[in-house]
Amino acid sequence: MNNNEINIKFFNALKNKDVLELSSVPKSDVHNHAGRGGKIEDLSLDISPPVSTFASLDDMQNWFENNVKSRLKPGIEGYLYRVEASFKQASKDNIKKLALNFGLREVESLGGIENFAKVMNTFKMMHIPDSEFIPELSLLRSEIYEEEVAIAKDIISHNWFKSLDICGNELSTSLEKYVSLYKYAKTKGMLLKVHVGEFGVARDVVEAVDLLELDEIHHGIAAADSNECVNFIRNNRIILNICPMSNIMLRRVKDYSSHPIRKLYDAGVNVTINTDDLTIFNATVSDEYINLYKYNVFSIDELNQIRIGGLCSYNKYYK
């Protein structure tokens, strides 16, 4: 299909709220935790998605441990099964730009970066051979130790990971100890990201961008609470990788209609639409587009602009 045909297909799919049709349209998913990126049916699990919101990240993790991990094979075999499900789901939803988030322990569990990269590259070629794959190394914010930073630098030195992230409880500790790691990652040409502004406040977003010289923010919705912060994000051309269903399920926003993505977009902030933890939140990228349209958050043309922007390289996305 040429671009005009794709745009028409996108328009018709959204107008008809046809998720199957929309799943054939090229999209991006650049905020996706690899071991939780497949749908429940991709994992062949006979369970229902969570029906109520989570009180905290710990509450969410407990649901995942009790309902998903405990029902799959333990150890490496179960982990790889879950990761492959993420690639399979990306293929089903025609994700042409996929950033998957992996942790230090996951790399070590496969014997180091060389074997880890080989396994993930195999998954990529099996399931999304024509898609752009952006492996993302992620450290837990509550585990900032010199040892972890040294391990991360060694992994980064192999030039397989393309972006760097810090996830977990953003209120747990300062980002100061990551400065040297982010400086090193920048010399390697990596995209620099952090989970921030999901549970914290607007100034946390500004401070993280300044401290670590970030390119993108995972979540960042708290920025909408401050016009000064919004202007800072826009003027510094920071992309916010937003996951609406995740924000609702974790009680960061009440519903789609009140989601701050609209305010951020209207202010000229570049946003992408993503899944976060698809196994838990049960909303594909196509589902998210339909929900944002159904609840009158965006028009079809606006959603198409966001879709096209998400498929561009980060330095080409700026308005």
C-alpha positions in Angstrom: 0.0 0.0 0.0 1.1 3.6 -0.7 0.8 6.3 2.0 -2.5 7.5 0.6 -4.0 4.0 0.7 -2.7 3.5 4.3 -4.3 6.9 5.4 -7.6 5.9 3.9 -7.5 2.5 5.6 -6.7 4.2 8.9 -9.5 6.6 8.5 -12.1 3.9 7.7 -10.9 1.6 10.4 -11.2 4.3 13.1 -14.5 5.6 11.7 -15.9 2.0 11.9 -14.1 1.3 15.2 -12.7 -1.8 13.5 -9.8 -3.0 15.5 -9.0 -5.9 13.1 -8.8 -3.5 10.1 -6.8 -1.0 12.1 -4.3 -3.8 13.1 -3.2 -3.9 9.4 -2.2 -0.3 9.4 1.6 0.4 10.2 2.1 1.8 13.7 4.8 2.2 16.4 5.1 1.0 19.9 8.1 2.5 21.6 7.1 2.0 25.3 6.8 -1.7 25.8 8.3 -3.9 28.5 9.4 -7.0 26.7 8.4 -9.7 29.2 4.9 -8.3 29.4 4.3 -7.2 25.8 2.1 -10.1 24.6 -1.6 -10.4 25.1 -3.0 -13.1 27.4 -4.1 -15.2 24.4 -0.6 -15.0 22.9 0.5 -16.8 26.1 -2.3 -19.4 25.8 -3.4 -18.6 29.3 -7.0 -19.3 30.4 -7.4 -16.2 32.5 -9.3 -13.0 32.3 -7.6 -9.5 32.1 -7.8 -7.5 35.3 -11.2 -5.9 35.7 -10.4 -3.3 38.3 -7.7 -0.7 38.6 -4.5 -1.2 40.6 -3.7 0.6 43.8 0.1 0.8 43.1 2.9 -0.6 40.9 3.3 -3.3 43.6 -0.3 -4.3 43.3 0.1 -4.5 39.5 3.2 -6.6 39.8 1.4 -9.0 42.3 -1.4 -9.5 39.8 1.2 -10.3 37.1 3.1 -12.7 39.3 0.0 -14.6 40.5 -1.9 -14.7 37.3 0.8 -14.9 34.6 4.3 -15.9 35.7 3.0 -18.6 38.1 1.1 -20.3 35.3 4.0 -20.5 32.9 7.2 -22.5 33.0 9.7 -21.0 35.4 13.1 -19.5 34.7 14.5 -18.8 31.3 12.0 -20.9 29.4 9.1 -19.0 30.7 10.8 -15.7 30.2 11.6 -16.4 26.6 8.1 -17.6 26.0 6.8 -14.2 27.3 9.3 -12.2 25.3 8.5 -14.0 22.0 4.8 -13.3 22.7 5.8 -9.6 22.5 7.3 -10.0 19.1 4.3 -12.0 17.9 1.9 -9.4 19.1 3.9 -6.7 17.4 3.5 -8.7 14.2 -0.3 -9.0 14.7 -0.7 -5.3 15.2 1.6 -4.4 12.4 4.1 -2.5 14.6 6.7 -1.2 12.2 8.8 0.5 14.9 9.1 -1.5 18.1 11.1 -0.5 21.2 11.3 -3.4 23.7 12.6 -2.7 27.2 15.0 -5.3 28.8 16.6 -5.3 32.2 20.2 -6.1 33.3 19.2 -9.4 35.0 17.5 -10.5 31.8 20.7 -10.0 29.8 22.7 -11.9 32.5 20.2 -14.7 32.6 21.0 -15.7 29.0 24.8 -15.7 29.6 25.6 -12.1 28.6 25.0 -9.6 25.9 26.3 -11.6 22.9 23.9 -14.6 23.4 21.1 -12.3 24.5 21.4 -10.2 21.3 21.5 -13.4 19.2 18.3 -14.7 20.8 16.4 -11.4 20.4 17.6 -10.8 16.9 16.3 -14.3 16.0 12.9 -13.4 17.4 13.0 -10.2 15.5 13.7 -11.9 12.2 11.1 -14.6 12.8 8.2 -12.3 13.6 8.9 -8.7 12.5 11.7 -8.9 9.8 10.6 -5.7 8.1 10.1 -3.6 11.3 12.6 -1.3 13.0 13.6 -2.9 16.3 15.0 -0.7 19.0 16.3 -2.7 22.0 16.2 -0.7 25.1 18.3 -1.3 28.2 16.4 -0.5 31.4 17.6 -0.2 35.0 15.4 -0.2 38.1 15.5 3.1 39.8 15.5 1.4 43.2 18.6 -0.5 42.4 21.1 2.2 41.6 24.5 0.9 42.7 28.0 1.3 41.3 28.0 -2.4 40.3 24.8 -2.1 38.2 26.2 1.1 36.5 29.4 -0.8 35.6 27.5 -3.8 34.3 25.3 -1.5 32.2 28.3 0.3 30.7 29.8 -3.0 29.7 26.6 -4.1 28.1 26.2 -0.8 26.2 29.8 -1.1 25.0 28.7 -3.9 22.7 26.6 -1.5 20.7 23.5 -3.7 20.5 21.2 -1.7 22.7 19.9 1.5 21.0 18.3 3.3 23.9 18.6 3.6 27.7 15.9 3.9 30.3 15.3 3.9 34.0 12.0 2.4 35.2 10.3 1.4 38.5 9.3 3.6 41.4 10.2 7.1 40.3 9.8 8.3 43.9 12.3 5.9 45.3 15.6 7.7 44.9 17.5 10.4 43.0 18.7 10.0 39.4 22.1 11.6 40.3 23.9 8.2 40.3 23.0 7.6 36.7 24.6 10.7 35.3 27.9 9.0 34.3 26.0 6.2 32.7 23.9 8.5 30.6 26.9 10.5 29.6 28.5 7.3 28.4 25.4 6.2 26.6 25.3 9.6 24.8 28.8 9.0 23.5 27.5 5.7 22.0 24.6 7.5 20.2 21.9 6.0 22.3 18.4 7.4 22.7 18.1 8.6 26.3 14.9 8.0 28.1 13.5 7.8 31.7 10.2 6.8 33.3 9.2 10.0 35.0 6.1 12.2 35.5 3.8 9.2 35.9 3.6 9.3 39.7 5.6 12.4 40.4 5.1 16.0 39.6 5.9 18.3 36.7 9.2 19.6 38.0 10.4 16.0 38.1 10.2 15.8 34.4 12.1 19.0 33.9 14.8 18.0 36.4 15.2 14.6 34.7 15.6 16.1 31.3 18.2 18.6 32.5 20.1 16.1 34.6 20.4 13.3 32.0 20.0 15.3 28.8 17.0 13.1 27.7 15.6 12.7 24.3 12.3 11.1 25.4 10.2 10.5 28.4 8.2 7.4 29.2 4.8 8.7 30.5 5.6 12.3 31.5 1.9 13.1 31.9 2.5 15.2 35.1 4.1 17.8 32.8 0.5 18.9 31.9 0.1 20.3 35.4 2.5 23.1 34.7 2.4 25.4 31.7 6.1 26.2 32.4 6.9 22.5 32.2 4.8 22.0 29.1 6.7 24.8 27.4 10.0 23.4 28.5 9.2 20.0 27.0 7.9 21.5 23.7 10.8 23.9 23.4 13.4 21.2 24.1 11.6 18.9 21.6 11.2 16.1 24.1 8.9 13.2 23.0 6.5 11.8 25.5 5.8 8.1 25.1 2.3 7.9 26.6 0.3 4.7 27.5 -3.3 5.8 28.2 -4.7 2.5 29.4 -1.8 2.1 31.7 -2.4 5.5 33.2 -6.1 4.6 33.8 -5.4 1.2 35.3 -2.8 2.7 37.6 -5.1 5.4 38.7 -3.0 8.2 37.3 -6.0 9.5 35.3 -9.7 8.8 35.7 -10.5 7.9 32.1 -9.7 8.6 28.4 -11.8 11.8 28.3 -9.8 13.4 31.1 -6.4 12.2 30.0 -3.9 15.1 29.7 -2.5 13.8 26.4 -5.0 16.2 24.8 -3.6 19.2 26.6 0.0 18.2 25.8 -0.8 17.7 22.2 -2.6 21.1 21.9 0.5 22.7 23.4 2.7 21.4 20.7 4.3 18.5 22.6 5.2 15.5 20.5 3.5 12.4 21.8 3.4 8.7 20.9 0.8 6.1 21.8 2.0 2.9 23.3 1.1 -0.3 25.3 3.5 -0.3 28.3 2.5 -3.7 29.8 0.1 -5.3 27.3 -0.3 -8.6 29.2 -1.6 -6.7 32.1 -3.4 -3.7 30.6 -4.9 -5.6 27.6 -4.9 -2.7 25.2 -3.0 -3.0 21.9 -1.8 0.1 20.1 -4.8 -0.3 17.8 -7.1 -0.5 20.8 -5.6 2.7 22.2 -6.2 4.6 18.9 -9.8 3.4 18.8 -10.4 4.4 22.5 -8.9 7.8 22.0 -11.2 8.3 19.0 -14.3 6.8 20.6 -14.0 9.0 23.7 -13.5 12.1 21.5 -10.0 12.8 22.7 -8.7 13.2 19.2 -10.0 13.4 15.6 -9.0 10.9 13.1 -6.7 13.3 11.4 -5.0 14.1 14.6 -4.5 10.4 15.5 -3.1 9.8 12.0 -0.6 12.6 12.6 0.4 11.0 15.9 0.7 7.6 14.1 2.9 8.9 11.4 5.0 10.8 13.9 5.6 7.7 15.9 6.9 5.9 12.9 9.5 8.6 12.1 13.0 8.5 13.6 13.1 10.6 16.7 15.1 13.5 15.1 12.6 13.7 12.3 9.4 13.8 14.4 9.6 17.4 15.5 6.9 19.7 14.2 
